[in-house]
Amino acid sequence: MTKRGVPGCPRYCNNCKLDCTCEQCNYCHSCQTSAAYTTGGTNHPWRHNCTGPDGRSVGKFLRETSDRFAQYCVSEVYTIKIGEDKKYFIHSEALRQTSPVMKKHIELEMKEKTSKTIEFKDIVDNDVAFILFIQFSYFGTYGYDDSEKEDALQVHAMVYVFAEKFEVLELKSLALKKATSLCSKAITDTSATSLIKVLQFILPETIPIIYNSTYDSNTGKYPSTVTESADKDAISITTTSRDGFRMLLAKFAAHNIDSLRRNESFMSVLQDQPAFSADVLLFTGASAGFKTDGKGCLEF
């Protein structure tokens, strides 16, 4: 259920302190004395979402975005070339503060020339991930409609790889959370039959993106969760750290292995990606549960 009446929202009703004013009629539908009850304002669907991107209240989101824009807009504009014919014009401060790699490129360009142009012909694999990176640089999040875009899982994987390459840890974490939420919904929501078919279709194209562009020294090892002992003399056990996106794809594939093994594209990927095959075996026949923790990550 959509959360309503969040203090700090620009439309928060200070009269009843229970709701926010509607974007369509500009009245608070929770105020019993509101003129909405005499003007017919309640005859239309309530139209105001008090929860902004990633659970932030609209008020908090707008304040953070406004402060960020104010700082970025006084900086110089750089031209970023992607591939042979793609050009983007971005404030230098948006790039500097978001990515350490971008910061180095800008500082190097400032020392060597004055064209204010940076080329990423071979470093950036696709402009979709770069566009979403720009969104994140300005707004602190990115939007890609999971309910309408059939390649959403693949796009989140592209963003994840881009974020790792350009050392944008928050963006990397966000891409993983979005992908995890997508897979979790497909498995736990019994009504999402079309979504799980879409994910199974796009999975063979997503796996190489992650497994060819990420490194995991513990391939084929189950990620262990260790509870710290209160005994000071106890020998500590090192947790097996695994790449989150690799584990997500392996877990999702194992959960749907009965139908995926009839998919020729998926079987080809198993042959081409032995590291992925080893990871899938970790979860095949294991608990069928697909749970996420409070941070939106896969829970083992």
C-alpha positions, 0 to 999 in steps of 0.5 A: 500500500502506498504510504501517505502523509509523510512529513516533509512532503511538499504536499503534506497536510498540516491541517489533519497531519494524516495525508497529503493534498491531491495533485488533481484537485489540490485538496486533502481527501482525509480532512473531513472539513475539506472543500473536496467533499463539496466540490466533488474532489473525491469522485476521482482516484486519489493522485499523489504518491508520497513515496519517492524513488527508492522509498525516500519521501518526495520531500527528501528526494526533492531537497537532495536533488535540488541541492545536487543540481545547484552544485552541479550547474555552476560547473563546466559542461563536458562532452562525453563521446561513446562509440563513434557517434554518441555524444552527451553533454554533462556537468563536470561536477556530476561526473567528478562526484559520482565516479572516481574513474570519471574524476581522473579522466576530467582532471587529466583532460584539464591538464593536457588540453582545453577541449572539454571532451572525453572519449570512451570508445572502447571502455563503455560497452553500451550507451544504455548503461551510460544513460542510466549512469547519468540519471544516477549522477544527477538524481541519486537513482535511475529508472527503468520500468521493470513492468514494461521493459522485457530486457530489464534484467539484462539492463540492470546487469549492464549497469552493474558492470558499468558501475564496477568498471567506473567504481560507482559502488552505490550504483552497483549496489542499486543495480543489484537490488533492482535485479534482485527485486525483479527476480524475487517478484517473479518467484514469490508472486504467484500471479507474475507468470508472464514475468518469470517467462520473460526473465527465463527468456532474457537470462541466457543473454544476461549471464555472459554480461555478468560472468565475462565482466566480473571476477570472483575468486570463489567460483563454485563455493557456497557463500557462507554466513558466519555468526560471530562468537562471543568467545574471545578465544574462538577461532574466527572463520572467514566468510566466503565472499561471492559476487552478488549478481553471479549468485542471483543469476545462479540461484534464479536459474537453479530455482527454474532449472526444470523449465530452463533445461528445455531452453536451447539458449540456456543450455548453450550458456551452460556449456560456454560458461563453466563458472556459471554452471558450477555456481548453479550446482550450488543451489540445485536441489537446495532449499526452494526458498528465494528470500531477500534481506532488509537491504534488498539483497539475496539471503542465503 
